[in-house]
């Protein structure tokens, strides 16, 4: 049984997938299996993966019909046998010592989850990935780790950069529908971990480009009603789950949900995203209903207060 199972879902990335695969096969840590799930690619992505599998016994390729990211990752999990699980996206790449770095953190601190930092590559430029790149080391329990997640410090919802004990996935699975599986899964892992260790030295690079699935979460011109509905539903479920499992974080979880709403209200207004008018009305109604709690939250920022005043409390704003 290998120590680590690396899982990668690929779909129509024939120009990028080899870079991702090579970044794993060239790891200094060798005791791993590499499970590649070809998610119904219509280009040569699956064939390229097969070539790697023939050349390296650590690589296993599973060809499936086209499904969402979550169903593909579940397929990989079902085939995995490692003590730990980590994920890589087919358009990103890892530093050669990423697995060793994460494995050492997990073993040295008896952690259920180990997290490293990341870079981002965009328009040919590689830079540290904001607050997710740092040198400090943090050892946390479930409450501390989940609080850091909710406050968007140290790490985000993306599965890459995290090494997780396989046992966490005995009860936690990715959603088999929808487009954004991480937002419905990652927080559950943190909430159920006894020990989480994080050191934000960048060992993974997120490649940002127009075809990147996560770009829709950050680029205003890709924001759409379907994405907003999915995110709003996921945030509501997250608040309910964390409030039940870690009731000490109920207030922070609620704030995080409202914080997302006001940020989307601001973005929709600033960029005049008329297609999201229905979601805008819903979010404004929710924020107006909970304005006292939100505005009195110890976590609220000055710009969120300003956005509330400008976009929600101003009754005369034109819809």
Order of alpha helices (4+ residues) and beta strands (2+ residues): beta-alpha-beta-alpha-beta-alpha-beta-beta-alpha-beta-beta-beta-alpha-beta-alpha-beta-alpha-alpha-alpha-alpha-alpha
